[in-house]
Each structure stands twice: as structure tokens, then as C-alpha cells.
Amino acid sequence: MIGIVYSIVIFLACVLGAIVGLGGGVFIRPVFDAIGYHNVLNISFLSSTAIVSMGIVSTAKKMKDGLAIEVKMAAFISAGAIAGGMIGNLILEHLVYTMYSDANVNLIQIIATVIVLIFAILATTRRDLKYEVKSRIVMVLIGVGLGAMATFLGIGGGPINVPILMIFFGLPIKTATGYSIVIIFFSHASRLVTMGFTQGYGYFDLRIIPFVIIAAAVGGFIGANLSRVFSEGVVKKLFIAALSAVIVLNLYNGAVILLG
């Protein structure tokens, strides 16, 4: 039964995530938190598996449909995201083992997520913040930061990827969503590898994996198709609306932890 519930959540999250470049994790983690069936590390593992599956399908579809990606820029940012993904996961595992409480770790994730999402909304609406980063070192460093935040928070990274790409590389939002999915894929792929070495895959509930992969792949494919239909303005509105909804859900989860 839980596999079916997770499949529905992941499918819907990945459809919207592929459209607005969020990756899906920004919806998956707080909803799974609210369901409360798995612990923090299992939720993070399942979320990353969904994000990687969606990323493969969505990126392939968008590139087939003609999404123009500057390979060198994507490569340098993604290289940083791989390292950042490992760093973010190690920080999360350290907190889990030192705080001895999933609730406390979850609360830290929630607070950090809400701050990041508020920044993302404000940054997305600012038209005067435009730069043209050319330094490869800066590209790598930006990738490290994005990858670390994405995996530590378990939200895919899209909420911060999209505005950062728009601000520092002057990309329109639909192009930024394409780069965002690529970065998300690499950061969470590295995270899954790190989890295998540090935690061991036997720790995780692997029975759910087939549900996760199928739902994420189908959702990513449909979302990538829908993204062609919507204009820049519609994508921006969907992006802001989605982040606002996730802020409310995170605040609800935080209140449940504090009052529980």
C-alpha cells in the first residue's frame, strides 16, 4: 500500500518538477515527512532515487526537443554538484548520528528549506539581478554549493538552482530549468553512491524502489512534454506557486514536530 501512495506522490511531484526545474524532491521530502512511514535517511534515499530517475528521462526528452545547453558550463557546474552532493550527504549523516533524533534533524532541514525557498521566490522576482559568470572556478564553486544544499535538504535543488542560474548566468527561466535538472541529476547520483559506501544499501527499504523509479520516470517524461507548452511567464508563476505551497507544507511539518 505504501508503495502505491509513494508512487502517486512521486509521479505528481516529478511532473511539476520537470516543468519548472525543481526535480521533484522539493515536494517529495515534505510529503514523505508528513506521511511518517520512513526515517530521515530512508526518505532521503528514496527521494534521491526518484530525482535521478526523473532527471535521466526529463533531460533526455528536453534535449531531444531541442533544449540548447552549453556543454562546458553544464559540465563545470555539474562537476561541482557531484562534489557538493557528497558533502551534503555526509553532513546529513553526521547530524543523524550525532543528534540521535530524526525529529531534530528533520526540524533543521525544515528551517533551512523554508529560508532557501523564501530566498528563491524573492530572487526569481528580481529582474535587476543579472550577472555573466565566465570563470570556470566560480562555476565549479557554484555547483558545489548547489549540490550540497540539494542533498542535505533532500529537496532536489531546483528551488535554488533556477534563481541562481538566472542571476549568475543571465538565463531565461525555461532554459534555467533545463540546466537545473542536469545539475540535480549529478548531485543526487553522487549522493546515492555516497550512501552506498557510508550506509550500505541494505539499510534502506529497497522494496519501494520499483515504485519509485517507474513513477519518477513516467512523471519526468510527461512533465518534460508539458514544459514545451507553457510560456516563460506561466513557468515562472508555476515555480513561485509551487515554492509557496511547499513553504506552507514545511511549516506544517515543523509545527507538528514542535507540538508533538
Sequence and secondary structure as in RCSB ss.txt:
>XXXX:A:sequence
MIGIVYSIVIFLACVLGAIVGLGGGVFIRPVFDAIGYHNVLNISFLSSTAIVSMGIVSTAKKMKDGLAIEVKMAA
FISAGAIAGGMIGNLILEHLVYTMYSDANVNLIQIIATVIVLIFAILATTRRDLKYEVKSRIVMVLIGVGLGAMA
TFLGIGGGPINVPILMIFFGLPIKTATGYSIVIIFFSHASRLVTMGFTQGYGYFDLRIIPFVIIAAAVGGFIGAN
LSRVFSEGVVKKLFIAALSAVIVLNLYNGAVILLG
>XXXX:A:secstr
 HHHHHHHHHHHHHHHHHHHT  SHHHHHHHHHHHT S HHHHHHHHHHHHHHHHHHHHHHHHHTT    HHHHH
HHHHHHHHHHHHHHHHHHHHHHHH  HHHHHHHHHHHHHHHHHHHHHHHH SS       HHHHHHHHHHHHHHH
HHHTS SHHHHHHHHHHHH   HHHHHHHHHHHHHHHHHHHHHHHHHHT GGGS GGGHHHHHHHHHHHHHHHHH
HHTTS HHHHHHHHHHHHHHHHHHHHHHHHHHHH 
